[in-house]
Amino acid sequence: MTEQEITKLENLRAELSSTKKKILELQQEMKQLEETIYSKCEHKWEIDRTNVGEHTEYICLKCQLSKK
């Protein structure tokens, strides 16, 4: 173990922490934008064939968001 390796590890940890913070910021921005788009869109719903589950889900053909 060298000082150079320890420094590199510390730098990688700092970079990872910074990247995680940036990801959270982007996710929050996306959520806000999706909410704005959802509220403004005059939706045209269609069954979402890509999502096979217990309940039928719908996706808007205009904004591509799922029905809430």
C-alpha positions, -999 to +999 in steps of 0.1 A: +000+000+000+015+033-011+005+069-004-004+072-041-028+043-039-045+058-008-048+092-025-063+076-056-088+057-035-098+089-016-102+107-050-124+079-063-146+080-033-150+117-036-158+114-073-184+087-066-200+108-039-202+138-063-216+116-091-243+102-068-253+137-058-255+147-094-277+117-102-301+126-074-303+162-087-310+150-122-337+126-110-354+154-091-352+177-121-367+149-143-395+143-118-404+180-117-404+182-155-425+151-158-451+165-134-452+198-154-456+179-187-482+156-172-503+185-160-502+203-193-507+174-217-541+166-232-535+129-229-544+102-254-541+070-234-532+036-248-526+003-231-489-001-223-480-034-240-444-032-228-455-036-192-470-070-184-483-072-149-512-078-127-529-045-135-535-029-169-513+002-173-517+030-198-492+053-215-499+086-232-492+086-269-484+124-267-461+128-237-451+091-232-458+092-195-477+065-176-512+072-163-512+080-126 
